[in-house]
Amino acid sequence: MKTVLIVAIMIALLPAAAYAQAPPKGPLTIRTEAEKKRDAEIDRAYKEALKRDASVKQPPPDPWQTIRPAPTDTTKH
């Protein structure tokens, strides 16, 4: 009887883990118009900064530049 009681308690506790993982059912946060405008402004500024940085072409970084010797003129005449 003791084993049956322990098994019944374990089965009753199984849904507790699944219930703990469920998303909260509270009210959603409502954003004001001022917050929406501010977010849109920040997003627009971010996109402009990305475009500005993408327009500047920089050579790829060379991690070996301090180790590699300077190029010399080794062509045969």
N, C-alpha and C positions, 0 to 999 in steps of 0.2 A: 504494500500500500504506500509505503514511504517513497519507493521508486516512481510510482505512478504520480504522486503529488509533485515530486521534483520535475518530472517530465512535463507535467501540465503547467508548472510555473515557467519553465524554460520556453515552452511554446507560447505562452502568454506574453513573454518578454521579447520575442523575436520582432514583432512589429515596432517596438520602441526605437530600434536603430533606424528603420526606414522612416519613421515619423520625424526623427531628429534631422534627417537629411532633406526634408521637404522645405520648399521656399516659404518665407514668411507670408502670411495672408493679410498683413496690415495694409493700410492705405498707401497708395503710391505717392511719391513726392510730386507736388505740382510746382512747376517753374513759372515765375512771373515773367511778364513781357520784358522787363528790364534785364533779367538774367539771361533770357533768350537772346536779346540784342547784344549783350556783352559777350556771350559765347560765340555768336556769329562774327563779331568784330575780332575776337581773338583768333578764330579759325581763319578768317580772311587774312589777317596779318601773318599768320603762320604760313599760309600758302604763298603769299607774296615773298616771304623770306626764302622759301624753298626755291621759287622761280629765280630770285635774284642770285642765289648761290649756284644754281644750276647753269646760269648764263656765263659764269666765269669758268673758263677752261683752265684747269691746272694739270700739270704733268702728274702722272701717277707717282706715288712716293717710292723712293729707292732706298730700301733698308741697308744696302751694301755700299752706299756712296762713300762712307768713310773708310771702308776696307779695300775697295777696288782701287788699283793704281790709276793715275790720270792717263787718259788716252794719249798715245804717242804716234807720231807719223812713222809707220813701219813699212811704207810702200817702197818697192824697189824701183829705182830709176834706170 
